[in-house]
Amino acid sequence: MKSTHLSLIAGAAVLAAVTGFATVTAPGAPAKTAAKPAALLPVERAGLVCPAPSNSDLAETQYTAFTPAGTGGDAQGTAELKPALPIVDDEDETDPKKAKKAEEAAEKAKKKAEKPVLAVKEPGKPVVAEANGSAAPALVGTATGRLAPGWAAQQTTEVTAGGSRGLLGVTCTAPDTDFWFPGASTAKSRQDYIHLTNPDDTGAVADIELYGPEGALKSNVGDGITVPARSSVAVLLSTLTAEAVDRLTAHVTTRSGRIGAVVMSADDSAGSDWITASEDPSGTLVMPGIPADATSVQLVAFAPGEDDADVKVQLMGKNATFSPAGNATLHVKSSMTASVDLKDLTRGEPGSLLLSPVRKDRATPIVAALRVVRGKGDKQEIAYIPATGPVGARATVPDNRAKGSTLSLTAPGTTAKVKVTASAGSGGGEPAVETYTVKAGTTLAVTPKAPEGLKGSYALTVETTSGGPVHASRSLATASDGVQMFTVQTLPDDRGMVEVPSARQDLSVLDD
């Protein structure tokens, strides 16, 4: 009797797609040659979420979405951001007329949510949309096919008066299950809202933990926060605890589902901006792009493990790396938030902060972020720079303007070269390409070369071409009534390419 085990071949292909590796031979057959090396392929699907832009009626928001050209394969695909669904709580409604009205409103909102706010039609050209006032919704979306690799989006909001005054910029984030936010606050002078956005068709459940200088803050209401399907929830951090703490670390995890999480921080005296999540806990962290004219820089760090951390604090300046006077090291106790005021450490030159272990054999993982202030008195404005990973093969930031954009590049290890591409403009203009050399241990701040004939806004794509890792951020600035409003976005690797190991298949046919 003859038996052909061809079904094993199909099984191998599925296993390779799911687990990344599969080796198949016919039963009893000897092992053959080693598996082929992994192939580097473009991702075929990507997801993003954007928080509700503002609670101010004076807010003017611009959304920008973009996919870099050149790495997306042949499949056409789509890349759309749609409004999140409003949360409707009518379970206890007993009046039939009110219940019906609420049902009709929910159905209307559902239909509205099916219409994209903005959709990328082709790689290499950004698309923009605008929304004004406090009613602008959170956005959720997916990109597929050739529009998925490197798909990026940003919302930039300008509020010229009131408690939310400032230029608030945030890169829309990929959904995840774990987020760290050093630099958040429950102080009376601050209003920090953590926005939780669920892109999926099933509900998610999240927990929020707060850690101050003395450890975990007492809270009974930060557990089990429900985020309905395709919806967004904003939680005021000061409502989670009775303790008013100026500098703390917020930790967001999910029990079920995935979410996007960011913190909107408003300071009574220094404006407002978004705090995005720090890079995952690591012994060495980089925070790139401190403006040359920063009047105050505050470092906030947290050690989530069981061990204390002793870290070196170094500024990578224009020409060299050095330790700030009086703040060469920082001790971070386990499960406690540490902070230090570095004041105007840049002293008129751009810089980036490097944290590394005092002892290389004790690289305790930490998370960290900077609170940066420009201006003085009632002309202050804030922005936040979280620790971020290197740009790697490629990183992109949308919404650059003809004026006010500054790109900061820093090489903490060895000298590196990067290629910076300014895309076509959203309303017209030809792409421009420049190459920069970033010397080891320094920060290079440049005004990007804008597209020729620029109309609208454009995207910047940074690619490492040689040398060591490069960390980057983009600062966007605009002046309003004497206030130099600004916001900073980091540029970690866009993960547009993924390693897909090849499955080795043995097509042996056995005679039974």
Disulfide bonds with the S-S distance in Angstrom:
Cys50-Cys172 2.06
